[in-house]
Every structure is written in structure tokens, then in C-alpha cells.
Amino acid sequence: MNLNFDFEQYTPPKITEEKLTLLAERRREVRQLLLLTASSHLLFIALGLAAFLAAPYSMALSVLFLSVLALWLAGTGVIAVVFTRKQLEKREAHTLFNLLS
């Protein structure tokens, strides 16, 4: 019988328990971030709808809902920029470390 694959040619990468737990933690964090983002978007939609529905009854309440929505959107934008910059700095440091070693 002819073998099509030579499994002894390469050694598999060494995976430790620490690497596996780190990978599981990262996946858990990504899941949590996705849930947080989805819930945040649902709350944005709810505030917009509440402002729209409250407008015929109380314009002040509608303006309050819209101002809270605007502040919340601005805050999440700032957080997104800060988070992205930190992630880019980590990648640049990691790339620089790999180049130096």
C-alpha cells in the first residue's frame, strides 16, 4: 500500500495548557464584547424609538432622550477610538518584538 502523506516529516506545534487557557479566555472576551455591542445597539434603538414616541406628548422628554442618545454615542465613539489605539500599539510592539528577535 502506498502512503500519500508523510506524517513524520513535520512535528506538530507545541501547545501548552497555558496557551489553550489563554485562547479560551480570548474567545470568551470576544463573545462578551459581541454581546455588549449587541445590547448597546439595542439600547440605542430603544432610546431613539422612545424619543420618537414621546415627541407628541412631551417635547422636553423627547429632547432628553435624544440628548442622552447623543452623549452615549459620543462616549462609545471615544471608547472605540481609545481601544483601537491601544490594540494598534500592542500590535506594533508585538511586530517590533518579532523583528528584533
Contacts in CASP RR format, 6 or more apart in sequence:
PFRMAT RR
TARGET T0000
AUTHOR 0000-0000-0000
METHOD contacts of the structure
MODEL  1
MNLNFDFEQYTPPKITEEKLTLLAERRREVRQLLLLTASSHLLFIALGLA
AFLAAPYSMALSVLFLSVLALWLAGTGVIAVVFTRKQLEKREAHTLFNLL
S
40 76 0 8 1.000
43 72 0 8 1.000
44 69 0 8 1.000
44 72 0 8 1.000
44 73 0 8 1.000
47 65 0 8 1.000
47 66 0 8 1.000
47 68 0 8 1.000
47 69 0 8 1.000
47 72 0 8 1.000
48 65 0 8 1.000
48 66 0 8 1.000
48 69 0 8 1.000
50 65 0 8 1.000
51 62 0 8 1.000
51 63 0 8 1.000
51 65 0 8 1.000
51 66 0 8 1.000
51 69 0 8 1.000
52 62 0 8 1.000
54 61 0 8 1.000
54 62 0 8 1.000
54 65 0 8 1.000
55 62 0 8 1.000
END
